[in-house]
Amino acid sequence: MGKRVEHDFIGELEIADDVYYGIQTFRAVENFNISHDRLKNFPRFVRALSRVKKAAAMANYELGLLDKDKEEAIIKACNKILEGGYYEQFVVDMIQGGAGTSTNMNANEVIANIGLEIMGHKKGEYQYLHPNDHVNLSQSTNDAYPTALKLALHDYLSDLAKAMEHLKKSYEKKAEEFKDILKMGRTQLQDAVPMTLGREFKAFAVMIDEDIQRVLETRKLVLEVNLGGTAIGTGINSHPDYPKVVEKKLREVTGYQYTVAEDLIEATQDTGVYVQISGVLKRVATKLSKVCNDLRLLSSGPTCGLNEINLPKMQPGSSIMPGKVNPVIPEVVNQVCFSVIGADVTVTFACEGGQLQLNVFEPVVAYSLFNSIIMLENAMNTLADKCINGITVNEKVCSDFVYNSIGIVTALNPYIGYEKSAIIAKEALNTGKKVYDITLEKGYLSKEELDNILTPQNMLNPHVISKK
């Protein structure tokens, strides 16, 4: 394997000839061995970096800052990456010092060396196409990195919304399937009033639908970028018309209406959008975890728990207890949710910790948000496909809970009053007798009246009450 010598202002290093990254990437790999998660593990981020570099090259050529042959080489190099090539060359750890400079230079060097080969030159012959002078022209890490981060977040949030929609449809399917299954509703884990299992699952569907709308709302926020601000937002080393031209090119490259912020100094230091996205992800995770708690509780048992529903049996549940099956899918989703909620704290501190004209902690913000979104997406698809779609119901268990519960005494309140209802409830608790039988024994209602009051239609829906 041959080697080439590259230099920077710190010194020289030998770089293997078969790699497309250069000396600055090499130094970053040596310096930042932190998470072992490399840029290549986040393909949407790699593609986003390529789109930023492509749009910049197109803008620089239109403004007369870049020769046609260099522009074409950069565009072709970016296209090769966008087509799925060279991902393995993006080797910098996601967690890094320098506000993302190592990520930016990894992209600059790979694109430059691919471009050099396209132009008929050797890797490292930067006099013909330079990572800084040409690929990074009119840019700084401080505008290229956050712009790529926002492009990637837009794509990742789109993926998440699709997974959420998939889970919502699974909830809705079960809501329809279980629409006639009468069961007892509960508050504070105590018997409350009757409902249907279908309504319970319909509520899950509505909950996640609300969160889909929140995700789509936050996705719109990342359409504003600070590309053109260069180092701190003043646009130093860029053409006066560069922001409006690169905005147009970025729209061409992505197909979305990205907008360059009006105040680039503010946009370069403001990380509020990441805080808001993280907050929405925490909201999604919190509610999703609550649903998984409900699923585990409703399926508890099977002989000593609620046992109202059966979750699909995925694997043996114990190395010592034969026949035990655990709710492993809701459990793993719970753990994803805990991780996402914890990541929100990381994002909050990272965004708060910036000083003056730049927040240097965007790498950990990117890493936290990407991981949270990807895990939530995978968790929702897993929950839908391996759990929700296979849930069955123990109809008799549900029905018996309703008619053996003192909770149905609530339905009698409008007819016999709270005091008499309380007497019935107390006796039912003390004796174990059914509310139905006690009511008839005390003569508070006739059998015909009681049967009418306790029909599912009257217990489950608002209706006009006719008192004696």
N, C-alpha and C positions, 0 to 999 in steps of 0.2 A: 504494500500500500504506500503510495507516494504521499509526500507532505508539501505544503506550501507555507511560506512565512508571511504572517500578517503583523501589522504594527498599529499601535495607538499611541497616545502621548505618554502612556505609562511605560511602554517598551514593546518588545517583539515576542511572538509566540509561534510555534509550529502548529499548523492545523492540518488534520488529515484531509487528503484530497477528495475523499468520497463524500464529505459533508458539505452542505450548502450554507451553513451558518459560518460566522467569522469570529474574530478575536473577542469582540465585546460579549457575544453570546457565550463563548468559551469561558471567559472570566466569570460571567454570571452563574454558569453551571457549577463552577468551582466554589463560588461564594455562597450560593443559596441552595443548600441541600436540606430543605426544611420540610415540605409536605410530601415530597416524592410524587406530587401531582403536577405534571408538566402541561404546558400550553396545548400540546397535541391531544391531551385527554379531553379538551373542550373544543371540539371542532367548530362549533358556531362562533367562538371567539376568534379562532384562526381565520375563518372566512370573513369575519367582520374586519379584522386587521387588513386583510387583502382588499376588501372593498374600499376602505379608507385610502389605502395607498393608490389604488386604481383611480379613484375620483380625484385625488391630489395630482396625479400625473396628467390626467386629462385637463384639469384646470390650469396647471403650469404650462402645458403646451399651448392652450388657447390664449394665454396671456403672454406668450412669446418667451417664456422663461426656460423652456425645455425643448431640445431638438426633437424632431419627429422620430428619429430612429431610437432615441432613448425612451420617449413616451411609448412607442410601440413595444419595446422590449419589456418595459415595466408592466404594461397592460397584459401582454401575453403571459408573463410570469405570474401575475395575479390570477389570470384566468385558469392557469394550470392548477393553482392551489384551490381555486373555487370549484374546480372539477373533481377535487378529492385527492390531488397529488401532493406529495412533499410534507404531509402532516408530521411525519416522523422527524422532520428537521426543526420543529418547534419544541425545543427541549428545555427551555427555561422554567424553573419552578414557579408556580403561580404566586407563591408568597416570596416577596423580594423587596429589598430596599430600593430607593431611588424613584419612587412614585410611578413605577412602570417603565422606566427607561430601558431595562433589560428586555422586557417584552417588545418594546418598540424597535430596539436594535436587532433583536432576533428576527423580526419581520423584515426590517430594512436589509439585513445581510442576506437572508434567504432569497428575497425577491431580487436583489442585485445580482447574486450569483446565478440564479436561474436565468435572469435577463442576459447576463454575460454569455452564457452558453448559447442562448438564442441568437445573439449577435455574432457568434463565431469566435468568442474569446474564452479564455480559461478562467476558472474560479479564482477570485482574488486579484484579477487585473482591473482594479477599481479606477484606473485612469480613464477607462472607457464608460463605466457605469458605477457610480459610487453610492454606497449605502446612505451616507449623510447628505452629500451634495446634490444627489439626484432623486433617490427614492424618498428621502425625507425632506425634499425641497418644500419650502413655505410651511413647514410643520415644526412642531416640538412634541416631545412626549406628552406635554401638558395639555395639548388639544387632540393629538392623534389617539392617545390611549383612552381617554374618557369617551371620545366619539365612538371608537370601536367597542368599548364596554356597553354603550347604549345600543348600538346596532345589535350586539349579541343578546342583550337583555330583551330587546323587542322580539327576536326570534324565539328565545327560550320561553318568554311569557306566552307567545302564541302556542307553543307546544303544550305548556301547562294548561291553557284554556281548553285545548282539545281533549286532554286527559280528564279534565273536570267535567266537560260535556259528556264524555263517555261514562263516567261514574254516575252522573245525573240520570242518564237514560237507564242505567241499571236500577237505580232507586225507583224510577218511575215505572219500570216494568214490574217490579215487585209490588209497588203500590197498587197497580191494577190487579195483579194476581191475588193479592190479599185483601181486596176491598171489602169483602163480606165476612172477614174473620173478626168476630167480636172478641175483645180482650179488655183487661183492666188497665187503665192509665194510672200512673203513679206520680206523686210529688213527694220530695224528701224521702224517696225509697219506700213510701207508705202508700197503701191503696188510696186511690183518689176517686175517679169516676170512669165509666166505661168509654171505650173508643174502639176503633178498628185498627188492625195491624196495617191495613192499607194506608190509613191516615198517618200512622207513625212513619212509614217509609216515604210517604208524600212529603212530610215535613223535612225529611233528610234531603229530598230532591230540591225543595224550595231553598233550604239553607245553602246548598252548594251553588244553586243558580244565582243567588244574591252575590256570592263570592266571585263567580265568573264575571259578573258585571264590574266588580271592583278591580279584578285583574285587568280587564280590558280598558278600564279607565286609566290605570297606572301605566299601561303600555303606551298610551298616547303621550304621556309625559316625557318619554325618552326620545321623542321625535325632535326635541330641541337640543342642539349640540353647540359646542364652542369651537368647532373647527375654523381655523383662521385666526384664532387668538394667539397662537404660538406660545411663548413662554409664560406670560402672566395675563394675557388678554389684550395687550396693546397692539399685537400684530407685528411686532418687530421682525424684520427679515422677510416680510411677505409683501406682495403687491397690494396697493390700496383696494383694488377690485377683486382680490382673491376670495374674500368671504362669500360674496354673492355668486361668483363663478363656481367655486367649489360646492356651494349649496346646490346649484343646478346639476352639477356632475354627480353629486352624491345621490340625488333623486333619480338620475338616470341609472346609476349603478345598482341601486337597491330596489327601485320601484315604489318607494314610500316617500311621503312628503316631509322629508327632514328639513328643518329650518335652523339656520344659524342664529344664535341668540343676539338680541339687540345690544346688550351690554356684555361684551366678552370678558371683561375683567370680573364682573360678578359671576358669570357662568363658569369661569375657570376655577373659582374657589368654592362655589356652592355645590354641596353634595346632598341637598335636601331631597332630591328625587330618589336617591338610594334609600334614604330613611323611610320614605313613603312606601316604596316597593316592599322593603323589608317588613314594614308594619302590616301591609296587606297579606304578605306570606304568613306572618304570625297569626293573623286573623283566620286565614284558611286552615292553617295547621291546628289551631285551637279548636275550631269547630269540627274538623275532621277527626281529631282525637276524641272529642266528646261522642261522636257517632260510634267510633270503635269501642269506647267504653260501654255504650248501650248494647252493642251487638254481643259483647262478651257477657254482659249481665243477663240479657234476654236468653242466651243460649246456655247459661250456667246449669250445672248438674252433671249428668242428666237426671239423676234420681233425687238429689238433695239441693237443687237450685230451682230457678224459674222454669227452665226447660220449655219456654214458649216457642222458640225457633231452634232449628238445627243448622249449624254451619257445616259446610262441606268438610269431610274428614280428609285432611291433607297429609298427615304423617303420624306415626305413633308418638304419644305424648310423654312417655317416661321410659327411663332405662331400668326402672325397678317395679313400676306398677303396670301390670299387663292390662290391656284394654283401655287405658287412659288416652284420650285424644284432646289436645289443647287447641284453643282458638288462635293458632299461630299467625294467621294473616292479619287479623285486627291487632295482634300484639306487635308485629313488625311495623305496621303503619303507625301505631302509637309511638314507637321509638323514633321513627322518621319525624313525627310531629315535635317530639321533645327536642330533637336536634335543630329543627328549623326555628323553634322558639328561642333556643340558646344562641343560634346564629344572629338573631335579631339584636341581641345584646352586643355582639361583636360589631355589627354594622353601625349600631348607634354610637358606640365608643369611637370607632374609626372615623366616622363622619364628624363627630364633635371634636376630635383631636387634631384637626387641621389648623394650621396657623397662617395668618396673613393671606398671600395671594394664591396659595395652592394647598390642597390636601394631599399629603404624601402617602396616605394610607389606603388609597384606592385599590391596590392589589388585594388586600385582605377583604375589602368590600366586594370586589369582583368574585373572589374565590367563595366567599360565604353565600352570596346571592346565587351564583351558578349552581353550587352544590344543593342549596335549599330547593331551587326550582326543579332541578333534575330529580332529586329524591322524591319530592312531592309528586311529580309527574309519574315516576315509576310506581310509587306507592298507590296512587289512585287507580292506575291501570291494573295493578295487582289486586287491589281490593275488589274492583269490579269483576275481573275475570275469574279470580280464584276464591271469591267469597260470596259477594252479593248475588251473582247470577245463579249460584247453586243453593241458596237458602231455601229450606222447606219449613213448614209450620206444623206444630203439634196442636191441632185445632181443639181437641177435647180439653187439653190442659188450659188453653186460653179461655174456653167457655166456662170451665169449672171454676177458674179463678174469679170470673165475673159474678157468677151466681152464688158462690160460696163466700163472697167478700162482703164485709159490712159497708164497702164503698158505695154499693147501690142504694144505701139508705138516703144518700144525698138527693136521689131522684124523687124521694117522697116528701122532701121539705115543702115544696109549694102546695102540697095537698093536705098534709097533716100538721105542718109547722115544725120548727126547729126543735122544740122541747120534746115532743113525742118521738121525733126521729132520733134524738139523742138517747132517749130511754131504750129504744129498740137496739141502737148500736151498742149500748153498754151491756144489755142482756146477751146480745150475740157474742160479744167478746168474752163475757164471763161463763157462758154455758156452751158455746160452740154451736148453738142452734142457728139456723139460717134466718136472715132478715125476713125473707118471704113468709116463713112459718110463724115467726113472732108477730108480724103485722096482722096476720089473719087471726091468731089466737087472741090478740088484744082487741080485735074488732075495729081497728082504726080504718080499715078499708075492706070492701068486699073483694072476693076472688076476681071478679070480672074487672073491677077498678084497678086492682093491683096488677093483673096480667096486662092490662092496657098501658099502665104507667111504665112497666118494665119491658115493654117491647123495645127492640133495638132502635127502631125509628124514633121513639120518644126519648130514649136515653142518650142518643148520639147527636141529636140536632135540636136547635131552638124550635119551640113550638108554643102555641097559645095554650095557656093553662086554664082549665075550667075547674074551679074549686066547688066543694059541696055547698 
